[in-house]
């Protein structure tokens, strides 16, 4: 993997607060966490105090200062999942992994985290393993989820869970819902966005089911062409870093209710996507009133 230097990052993003957030995202993407020595380099290169840098890094729970495991298991402990037995699911993961929630196994294989709500309450308890949703999870399924995750969730049979999860999404800048109940895709409200490519602008609708590639567009981008996406309410650009691991195109980035981010490659024909739900109740983007440059690049 090509790990960018702090000098390269500062040249790309600048030393504004929004630029700092974007650089922290890039550093975490490259290293898996925010190493202290890199944060010190960042402070020096941006003429910011280390306290400032740590202030941002610790405010957003999407950032982590400690190395995480190769696989990340997140269990929803929101009210709906809680009453359906999520605490027992957490307990079973803790028992099988011999760690407590929030910890990483000694071999660096698994990190176990909890989150407050993932916006799929009717399908709880919800577990997310390396970005893949598992719904209606029971304690008897926990060992299987661990085995599948160890094998690589994408290689494992996704079974019932891949396409069954509706996401409640909103604009990371103005926080308006991006769901359009008036036009359904896959039987659920579609995600309504504006898009542009090669000077052509129009509306686009994406399926709100995680795992589905269903789309409807006024003008569809040709295969291999990356489109830009915008919020239809505040017109914020929703594509930017981090870039697609498969094809290096910018990623569409929108917020998921409960604290999380849905990332999807902007290039037509690329299937790369990721649902990031790191951290309990984590604001995965600047909340209203704070700079949102990292989502607007
Ligand atoms: S409470 Fe778990 S998805 Fe909402």
Boltz pocket constraint, residues with backbone or C-beta under 6 A from the ligand:
constraints:
  - pocket:
      binder: B
      contacts: [[A, 76], [A, 77], [A, 78], [A, 79], [A, 80], [A, 81], [A, 82], [A, 116], [A, 117], [A, 118], [A, 119], [A, 120], [A, 121], [A, 122], [A, 124], [A, 126]]
      max_distance: 6.0
